[in-house]
Amino acid sequence: MSTKINKSINKDNFFMSLAFDLAKSKLGLTGVNPSVGCVIVGKDEKILSVGSTGIGGVPHAEKNAIDSSVESLNGSTLYSTLEPCIHYGKTPPCTNAIIKSGIKKVIFSLNDIDPRVKNRAKKILSKKGILVKKNLLIDKAKIFYNPYIINKKYKIPYVIGKIAVTQNNVIYSDQTKKITSVVSDKLTHYLRYKNDSILISSKTANIDNPRLDCRLNGLKEFSPRRIILDRNLELNHNSFIFKTINKKNTIIFHNSDTKEKITRLKKKGALLIRCKTNKNQFFNLKLILKKLYDLNVRNILVEGGQKLTENCLKQKIFNEFYLFKSNKKDPLKSNFKFFRNSSLLKKVFKYNKKLANKLNKDKVIIYN
């Protein structure tokens, strides 16, 4: 008897793990909706269909899985990483589709934190004779959905910081403009791909003239929206960012009343948002996050310089942080040193881990 129970547990874990793999494939690409994975399994334990949340958030994973099946789903079991939705939005409730499909068992990992859904799907499905179980791989689910939980609970985006330094902690000098390897660059572009927005200061924009896009093959269309902190609207008009501004891709926070600058940027299509600064001329970053959440920003990558990065750390803005450390050593002493107090990262974050493989001799430490 115990053998059968263990087999059942292992089977359920296997199918739910597969559902999480599907959810991971769309992480950061589902707009304001969470990324969900779904697997539907027949009575003979054959996988009948799989689905994940669509780009932009619709259709939902359960609906995609149900609609893509070419076989009858009568008597089947549905595995979902998150509690199925019960409300009407851009699409009808997933519970409706499940009931109509003939599915007889639903197993999901985590209750949805959305108050329109939380703890209600089980009751609706059970009334229709569908067996419902939850909390399978719950610890994995809590980690995976932490960004979504932060979004919903605090009404702010999930924020990832990133900075690259030389072996002696220099982030920029005339001698060391290119710090990390091509392989590390690909990881940076992957992070851009997985975040809907990217934040820098106008100072970084003017010094580095970055493109801030994703340049992995086939993924350029997933380049993040650019968010620029530009107190006095000093963004260089010859910069790549300025030249490529349109109505969809650029938000600028400022504290300027210079009409000529404001008019020129608005004509380009930038969304300008005026915010006050404190006595040190810094923006209130927590207030900015709330404004960005209202603009449907859910995941931000901060690729700032020293001042912005340290300010974000001091205001406890980051949920994760990627420190890229090159094996190069800057030959000159530079004023652009990251963290004269190197313990700041350890003070802010509880955990850190090094990526298993070195990226062409670069090291990457992830803090969370």
C-alpha positions as CSV (number, residue, x, y, z in Angstrom):
1,M,0.0,0.0,0.0
2,S,2.8,2.4,0.9
3,T,4.4,1.7,-2.4
4,K,1.3,2.9,-4.3
5,I,1.1,6.0,-2.2
6,N,4.7,6.9,-2.9
7,K,4.3,6.2,-6.6
8,S,1.3,8.5,-6.6
9,I,3.2,11.3,-4.8
10,N,6.1,10.9,-7.2
11,K,3.8,11.0,-10.2
12,D,2.0,14.1,-9.0
13,N,5.4,15.8,-8.3
14,F,6.6,14.9,-11.7
15,F,3.6,16.4,-13.5
16,M,3.6,19.5,-11.3
17,S,7.3,20.0,-11.9
18,L,6.7,19.9,-15.6
19,A,4.0,22.5,-15.2
20,F,6.5,24.8,-13.4
21,D,8.9,24.3,-16.3
22,L,6.2,25.6,-18.6
23,A,5.5,28.5,-16.3
24,K,9.2,29.4,-16.3
25,S,9.3,29.7,-20.1
26,K,7.0,32.7,-19.9
27,L,8.3,34.3,-16.8
28,G,8.4,38.1,-17.2
29,L,6.5,38.0,-20.5
30,T,2.9,37.8,-19.2
31,G,2.2,41.5,-18.4
32,V,0.1,42.1,-15.3
33,N,-0.9,38.4,-15.1
34,P,1.2,35.7,-13.4
35,S,3.0,33.1,-15.5
36,V,1.2,29.8,-15.1
37,G,2.0,26.3,-16.3
38,C,-0.6,23.6,-16.9
39,V,-0.4,19.8,-17.6
40,I,-3.5,17.6,-18.3
41,V,-3.0,13.9,-17.8
42,G,-5.3,11.0,-18.8
43,K,-6.5,8.1,-16.7
44,D,-3.6,6.0,-18.0
45,E,-1.1,8.7,-16.9
46,K,-0.5,9.8,-20.5
47,I,0.0,13.5,-21.0
48,L,-2.9,14.7,-23.1
49,S,-2.1,18.4,-23.3
50,V,0.1,21.2,-21.9
51,G,-0.3,24.9,-21.8
52,S,1.3,28.1,-20.4
53,T,0.1,31.7,-20.0
54,G,0.1,33.6,-23.3
55,I,2.5,36.5,-24.1
56,G,1.0,39.5,-22.5
57,G,-1.1,37.5,-20.1
58,V,-3.8,35.8,-22.2
59,P,-5.0,33.2,-22.8
60,H,-4.5,31.6,-19.4
61,A,-2.5,28.4,-19.1
62,E,-5.5,26.2,-18.3
63,K,-7.5,27.5,-21.3
64,N,-4.5,27.0,-23.6
65,A,-4.1,23.4,-22.4
66,I,-7.7,22.5,-22.7
67,D,-8.1,24.1,-26.2
68,S,-5.0,22.5,-27.5
69,S,-6.0,18.9,-26.6
70,V,-7.0,16.7,-29.6
71,E,-8.2,13.9,-27.3
72,S,-11.2,13.7,-24.9
73,L,-10.4,15.1,-21.5
74,N,-13.2,13.2,-19.7
75,G,-11.9,11.8,-16.4
76,S,-8.5,13.5,-16.8
77,T,-6.4,15.3,-14.1
78,L,-5.3,18.9,-14.5
79,Y,-2.1,20.1,-12.8
80,S,-1.7,23.9,-12.5
81,T,1.0,25.9,-10.8
82,L,-1.5,28.5,-9.5
83,E,-5.2,28.4,-8.4
84,P,-7.4,28.6,-11.6
85,C,-9.1,31.9,-12.1
86,I,-12.9,32.3,-11.4
87,H,-13.6,35.8,-12.6
88,Y,-14.3,37.5,-16.0
89,G,-11.5,39.7,-17.3
90,K,-10.2,39.7,-20.9
91,T,-11.2,36.0,-20.9
92,P,-13.9,34.0,-19.2
93,P,-13.1,32.1,-16.0
94,C,-10.8,29.1,-16.3
95,T,-13.0,27.2,-13.9
96,N,-15.8,27.4,-16.6
97,A,-13.5,25.8,-19.2
98,I,-12.4,23.1,-16.7
99,I,-16.0,22.2,-15.8
100,K,-17.1,22.0,-19.5
101,S,-14.1,19.9,-20.5
102,G,-14.9,16.8,-18.4
103,I,-11.8,17.1,-16.3
104,K,-12.5,15.2,-13.0
105,K,-9.5,16.2,-10.8
106,V,-7.6,19.5,-10.4
107,I,-4.3,19.8,-8.5
108,F,-2.8,23.2,-8.1
109,S,0.2,24.4,-6.1
110,L,-0.5,27.8,-4.7
111,N,-3.6,29.8,-3.9
112,D,-3.8,33.0,-6.0
113,I,-3.2,36.1,-3.8
114,D,-5.6,38.0,-6.0
115,P,-8.7,38.6,-3.8
116,R,-11.0,38.0,-6.8
117,V,-9.7,34.4,-6.8
118,K,-8.1,33.4,-3.5
119,N,-9.6,30.2,-2.0
120,R,-12.7,30.3,-4.2
121,A,-11.8,28.0,-7.1
122,K,-11.9,24.8,-5.0
123,K,-15.4,25.5,-3.8
124,I,-16.7,26.2,-7.3
125,L,-15.1,23.1,-8.8
126,S,-16.1,20.8,-5.9
127,K,-19.7,21.8,-6.4
128,K,-19.5,20.3,-9.9
129,G,-18.1,17.0,-8.6
130,I,-14.5,17.8,-9.4
131,L,-11.9,16.6,-6.9
132,V,-9.6,19.4,-6.0
133,K,-6.2,19.2,-4.2
134,K,-3.8,22.1,-3.5
135,N,-0.4,22.9,-2.0
136,L,1.6,20.4,-4.1
137,L,5.2,21.6,-4.3
138,I,4.1,24.6,-2.2
139,D,7.6,25.7,-1.2
140,K,8.7,25.8,-4.9
141,A,5.6,27.8,-5.7
142,K,6.2,30.4,-3.0
143,I,9.7,31.1,-4.4
144,F,8.5,31.1,-8.0
145,Y,5.6,33.4,-7.4
146,N,7.4,35.8,-5.0
147,P,7.6,38.5,-7.7
148,Y,3.8,38.2,-8.3
149,I,3.1,38.2,-4.6
150,I,5.1,41.4,-4.2
151,N,3.2,42.9,-7.1
152,K,-0.2,42.1,-5.6
153,K,0.6,42.7,-2.0
154,Y,2.5,46.0,-2.2
155,K,1.3,47.4,-5.5
156,I,4.9,47.8,-6.8
157,P,7.1,46.1,-9.4
158,Y,9.6,43.4,-8.6
159,V,13.1,45.0,-8.9
160,I,16.3,43.3,-9.9
161,G,19.6,45.2,-9.7
162,K,22.7,44.6,-11.8
163,I,26.1,46.1,-12.0
164,A,29.5,45.0,-13.5
165,V,32.8,45.7,-11.8
166,T,36.5,45.0,-12.4
167,Q,38.5,42.8,-10.1
168,N,39.4,45.9,-8.1
169,N,35.7,47.1,-8.0
170,V,35.9,49.8,-10.7
171,I,32.7,50.3,-12.7
172,Y,34.0,52.9,-15.2
173,S,37.2,54.6,-16.2
174,D,38.8,55.8,-19.4
175,Q,40.9,52.7,-19.4
176,T,38.2,50.1,-18.6
177,K,35.0,50.8,-20.6
178,K,34.3,47.2,-21.5
179,I,34.4,45.2,-18.3
180,T,32.7,41.8,-18.8
181,S,32.9,39.1,-21.4
182,V,30.6,38.4,-24.3
183,V,29.1,35.4,-22.4
184,S,28.3,37.7,-19.5
185,D,26.7,40.1,-21.9
186,K,24.3,37.4,-23.0
187,L,23.2,36.9,-19.5
188,T,22.6,40.6,-19.2
189,H,20.4,40.5,-22.4
190,Y,18.6,37.5,-20.9
191,L,17.7,39.6,-17.9
192,R,16.5,42.3,-20.2
193,Y,14.3,39.8,-22.0
194,K,12.8,38.5,-18.7
195,N,12.0,42.0,-17.4
196,D,9.3,44.3,-18.9
197,S,11.2,47.5,-18.0
198,I,14.8,48.7,-17.5
199,L,15.8,51.7,-15.3
200,I,18.8,53.9,-15.5
201,S,19.8,57.5,-14.7
202,S,20.3,60.1,-17.4
203,K,24.0,60.3,-16.2
204,T,24.5,56.7,-17.1
205,A,22.7,57.3,-20.4
206,N,24.9,60.2,-21.3
207,I,28.2,58.5,-20.3
208,D,27.6,55.1,-21.7
209,N,25.1,55.8,-24.5
210,P,23.5,52.4,-24.0
211,R,20.8,50.8,-26.2
212,L,19.0,49.1,-23.3
213,D,17.5,46.5,-25.7
214,C,17.6,42.7,-25.8
215,R,20.0,41.5,-28.5
216,L,19.6,37.8,-28.2
217,N,18.7,36.2,-31.5
218,G,14.9,36.4,-32.2
219,L,14.1,38.2,-28.9
220,K,14.5,41.8,-29.9
221,E,10.7,42.4,-29.8
222,F,10.9,41.6,-26.1
223,S,13.2,44.5,-25.3
224,P,12.2,46.2,-22.1
225,R,10.5,49.6,-21.8
226,R,13.1,52.3,-20.9
227,I,12.7,54.2,-17.7
228,I,15.0,57.2,-17.2
229,L,15.6,59.2,-14.0
230,D,16.5,62.6,-15.4
231,R,16.0,65.4,-12.8
232,N,16.8,68.3,-15.1
233,L,16.0,66.7,-18.4
234,E,19.6,66.5,-19.5
235,L,19.3,63.4,-21.7
236,N,21.7,63.9,-24.6
237,H,19.8,64.5,-27.8
238,N,22.4,62.6,-29.8
239,S,22.1,59.5,-27.6
240,F,20.6,56.3,-28.9
241,I,17.8,56.4,-26.3
242,F,16.7,59.9,-27.3
243,K,16.8,59.1,-31.0
244,T,14.6,56.0,-30.6
245,I,12.0,57.4,-28.2
246,N,8.4,56.5,-29.1
247,K,5.0,56.5,-27.3
248,K,5.4,53.0,-26.1
249,N,9.1,52.6,-25.0
250,T,10.2,55.4,-22.8
251,I,9.2,56.9,-19.4
252,I,11.1,59.8,-18.0
253,F,10.9,61.0,-14.4
254,H,12.0,64.6,-13.9
255,N,11.7,67.7,-11.8
256,S,12.2,70.3,-14.5
257,D,10.0,73.3,-15.4
258,T,11.9,74.1,-18.6
259,K,9.2,74.2,-21.2
260,E,11.4,73.8,-24.2
261,K,12.9,70.5,-22.9
262,I,9.5,69.2,-21.9
263,T,7.9,70.1,-25.2
264,R,10.7,68.5,-27.3
265,L,10.6,65.2,-25.3
266,K,6.8,65.0,-25.5
267,K,6.9,65.5,-29.3
268,K,9.2,62.6,-29.5
269,G,6.6,60.5,-27.6
270,A,8.2,60.1,-24.2
271,L,5.9,59.9,-21.2
272,L,7.1,62.6,-18.8
273,I,6.2,62.3,-15.1
274,R,7.3,65.1,-12.7
275,C,8.4,64.1,-9.3
276,K,10.0,66.1,-6.5
277,T,13.5,65.4,-5.2
278,N,14.8,65.4,-1.6
279,K,17.5,67.7,-0.2
280,N,20.1,65.5,-1.7
281,Q,18.5,65.8,-5.2
282,F,17.4,62.2,-5.2
283,F,14.0,60.9,-6.2
284,N,11.8,59.0,-3.8
285,L,12.3,55.7,-5.5
286,K,9.5,54.0,-3.6
287,L,7.0,56.6,-4.8
288,I,8.3,56.1,-8.4
289,L,7.7,52.3,-8.1
290,K,4.1,52.9,-7.1
291,K,3.6,55.2,-10.1
292,L,5.2,52.6,-12.4
293,Y,2.9,49.8,-11.0
294,D,0.0,52.0,-12.0
295,L,1.5,52.1,-15.5
296,N,1.4,48.2,-15.6
297,V,5.1,47.8,-15.0
298,R,5.7,44.6,-13.1
299,N,9.4,43.6,-13.4
300,I,12.2,46.1,-13.5
301,L,15.9,45.6,-14.2
302,V,18.1,48.5,-12.8
303,E,21.3,48.9,-14.7
304,G,22.5,52.0,-12.9
305,G,25.8,53.5,-12.1
306,Q,27.3,53.9,-8.6
307,K,25.0,56.6,-7.2
308,L,21.7,55.1,-8.4
309,T,22.7,51.6,-7.4
310,E,23.8,52.6,-3.9
311,N,20.7,54.8,-3.5
312,C,18.5,51.8,-4.4
313,L,20.2,49.7,-1.9
314,K,19.9,52.3,0.9
315,Q,16.2,52.7,0.1
316,K,15.8,48.9,0.0
317,I,14.4,48.9,-3.5
318,F,16.1,45.7,-4.8
319,N,14.5,42.3,-4.4
320,E,17.4,40.6,-6.2
321,F,20.9,41.8,-7.2
322,Y,23.4,40.5,-9.8
323,L,27.0,41.4,-9.2
324,F,29.1,40.7,-12.3
325,K,32.8,40.6,-11.4
326,S,35.4,40.5,-14.1
327,N,38.9,39.1,-13.8
328,K,40.2,42.4,-15.4
329,K,42.0,44.8,-13.1
330,D,41.7,48.5,-13.9
331,P,45.2,50.0,-14.3
332,L,44.4,53.4,-13.0
333,K,42.8,54.6,-9.8
334,S,39.2,55.5,-10.5
335,N,36.6,57.5,-8.6
336,F,33.9,55.2,-9.9
337,K,34.4,52.5,-7.4
338,F,31.4,50.3,-6.5
339,F,30.9,50.1,-2.7
340,R,33.7,51.5,-0.7
341,N,31.8,49.7,2.0
342,S,31.7,46.3,0.4
343,S,29.5,44.9,3.2
344,L,26.5,46.9,2.0
345,L,25.2,44.0,-0.1
346,K,25.4,41.6,2.7
347,K,23.6,44.0,5.0
348,V,20.7,44.3,2.5
349,F,20.4,40.7,1.4
350,K,20.1,37.5,3.5
351,Y,21.4,35.1,0.9
352,N,23.9,35.0,-2.0
353,K,25.1,32.4,-4.4
354,K,27.6,32.1,-7.2
355,L,26.6,30.8,-10.6
356,A,27.9,27.3,-11.0
357,N,30.0,28.1,-14.1
358,K,32.3,31.0,-14.6
359,L,31.3,33.1,-17.6
360,N,34.6,33.3,-19.5
361,K,36.5,34.0,-16.2
362,D,33.8,36.5,-15.0
363,K,32.1,35.7,-11.7
364,V,28.4,36.3,-11.1
365,I,27.0,36.5,-7.6
366,I,23.3,36.6,-7.1
367,Y,21.9,38.2,-3.9
368,N,18.4,37.9,-2.7
